[in-house]
């Protein structure tokens, strides 16, 4: 599996929150989409299994919550899933 490392997800990108599923593993919840309100750096969770065709990333909660709420929020990160093809488009456009 490709390791995406840390990348910048641009404003307006749609991702999907995680939901607990079979054997309490985490899966993308396609009914719970999130639109990124600004550009944000995210980190690929490369050790999570079964990430094809969607990949999972660690996203700072402050991307979606105001800064003053971030101080008291638990957890400080959420997991967001993206389609692999969309990630490749994002990376290719940033490297062009």
Secondary structure as the mmCIF struct_conf table of DSSP 4:
data_model
#
loop_
_struct_conf.conf_type_id
_struct_conf.id
_struct_conf.beg_label_comp_id
_struct_conf.beg_label_asym_id
_struct_conf.beg_label_seq_id
_struct_conf.end_label_comp_id
_struct_conf.end_label_asym_id
_struct_conf.end_label_seq_id
STRN STRN1 UNK A 6 UNK A 9
HELX_LH_PP_P HELX_LH_PP_P1 UNK A 10 UNK A 10
TURN_TY1_P TURN_TY1_P1 UNK A 11 UNK A 12
STRN STRN2 UNK A 14 UNK A 20
HELX_RH_3T_P HELX_RH_3T_P1 UNK A 22 UNK A 24
STRN STRN3 UNK A 26 UNK A 35
BEND BEND1 UNK A 37 UNK A 38
STRN STRN4 UNK A 40 UNK A 44
TURN_TY1_P TURN_TY1_P2 UNK A 46 UNK A 47
BEND BEND2 UNK A 48 UNK A 49
BEND BEND3 UNK A 52 UNK A 53
STRN STRN5 UNK A 54 UNK A 60
HELX_RH_3T_P HELX_RH_3T_P2 UNK A 61 UNK A 63
TURN_TY1_P TURN_TY1_P3 UNK A 64 UNK A 64
BEND BEND4 UNK A 65 UNK A 65
HELX_RH_AL_P HELX_RH_AL_P1 UNK A 67 UNK A 70
TURN_TY1_P TURN_TY1_P4 UNK A 71 UNK A 72
BEND BEND5 UNK A 74 UNK A 76
STRN STRN6 UNK A 77 UNK A 83
HELX_RH_AL_P HELX_RH_AL_P2 UNK A 84 UNK A 95
#
